[in-house]
Amino acid sequence: MSIFKESGWRFWWLAILVLVADQLTKVWVIQNFEFGESIQLLPVFNFTYARNYGAAFSFLGDAGGWQRWLFTGIAVVVSIALSVWLTKLKRQQWKLSLALVLIVAGAIGNLIDRSLYGYVVDFLHVYYQQWHYPVFNIADCAITIGAALLIWDSFSPDLSEESNQK
């Protein structure tokens, strides 16, 4: 099991944690909310049960159903590619490892929804006065944080180059 200790997969536990939290919260929303129901928790934050038939920001959400399989296929390919990449990362590449683990976990979380329901369950609703951010979920949060870490890592010096210069 050295692949889990020495590669980017040493953060596998985080992927499991994100997946479990994502799926449990979605099941809770489905069981306790009617579609479209909303409960205000803060003046700028609601729990609102929404369904996303498309991709981010409901892109292609009204395309007639074929998009479900397109986005399912993309999620499978991306998850496999990032998982292989994770096996090749060195221990020092922690930001990149965390980024990819979070993106894989989020992609799989939304893939499970698409496979089970035909849509992604969303429920986190942030807004201010008349402005509303698209409703999202924990998997989306993981993907966003992973993307931010990926960007941060791209601006960080390569650790292998630093050690070669010393």
N, C-alpha and C positions, 0 to 999 in steps of 0.2 A: 504493500500500500504506500510505497514511497511517493507515488504520483500525487497523493493527497497531502503529503507533508512538504514536498519540495517544489511543487508547481503552483500555479495560480489557483488550483483546486483546493488549496489548504483552507479557503474560505467557503467550502461547500456548505457548512453549517448555516452560513448566512443565507444562502440560496434556499435552503429548506425552511428556515425561519420566515423569510419573505413569502414563500409559496404558501405555507400554512396560514400565516396571518392574512394573506390576500384571499385565500379560498374560504377561510372561516368567516371573515367579514362579509364576503359576498353571499354566502349561505344565510348568514344572519339577516342581511338586508332583504333577500328574497322571501324569507320566512316571516318577517315582521313588518314589511312595508307593501303597500299596494303600488303598482307601477305609477310613477309620477308623484307619489306622496313625498312630502318634504317636512322636515322638522328643523326649526331654527335652534341652533346650539349657541351661536354668538351673533352679534349684529352683522357680521361679515361671513358667516359660515353656517351652512345647513347640511344635514344628511338628506339627500334627495335621490330616490331610486330612479335611475335612468338606464336605458339600454343603448349601447353603441353598436350599430350594425356595420360600421365602417372602421377606419383606422383613426389615427390621432385627429382630434377635433371633428370627428364624424366624417372624415374624408371618404367619399364614395358610399356613405351610409344609405343612400337611397338608390343604389345602382341595380337593385332587382334581385340580389341574392348571390350572384356569382362572386362578389367580392369576399364573401365568407371563405371560400376555398382559396382564393388568391392570398388573403392575409394569413390563413392557416398555413399554406405552403411556405410563405415568406418566413413566418415564425419558426417553422420546423428547420428550414435551411439556415437561418440566422443562428438559432440555438445550437445546431450541430457545429457550424463553423466557429462560433465563439467558444464552444466547449473544447474543440480541438485546439484552438489558439491558447486556451487556458492551460492545457497540458504542456505547452511549450514555453510557458513563462518561467522566469527565474524567481527565486524567493524574494529578491530585492525589489521586484516590480510589483509592490503591494498596491499602489494606486490603480494601475492597469488591471491587476487581478480583481480588486474590489469592483472596479467599473464593469468588467465583463461579467462577473458573477451576478451583480445586480441586474444588468440588462438581460441575461439569460433567465434569471428568476422571474422578472417581469414579463418577458416574452412568453414563458411557459404558463404563467398565471393567466394571461389573457388568452393563450392558446387553449387552455382547458375550458374556459368559458365559451369560446367559439365552437369548440367540439361538442360540448354538452348542450348548450342553449341556442347556438346560432348567432349569438351576439355577446358583447362584453358587458358585464354588470358594472355600472358606475354608481357612485353614491356620495363622493366628496364634492361639495359645491361651495366655491369661494366667490364672493361678489362684493361690490361696493356701490351703493345707491343703484343706478341703472346699469352699471357694468357687471357682466357675469362671465366668469371664466368657465370654459366647458367642464361639465361634471367629469370626475375622474375617480380612480381607485388606487389601492396600494401598489398593484403591479405597475401602474403608470408612474407612481412616485419613485419606485425602484429604478425604472428605466430612465427617468429624468435625472435622478441622482447619479446613476451610472454614466449617463452621457456627460454630465458636468465633470465627474471624475476623469472621464476619458479626455475631455478638453484640457483639464488641469494637467493631466499626465503628459499630454502632447507638448505642453510648454515647459515641462520639467526637464532638467538635464538628464541624459542617459547615464545611469549609474555605472554601466560597464565602461563607458568612455572615461568617466571620472576616475575609476580605479586603475585604468590603464595609464593615465597621466601622472599618477603618483609614483 
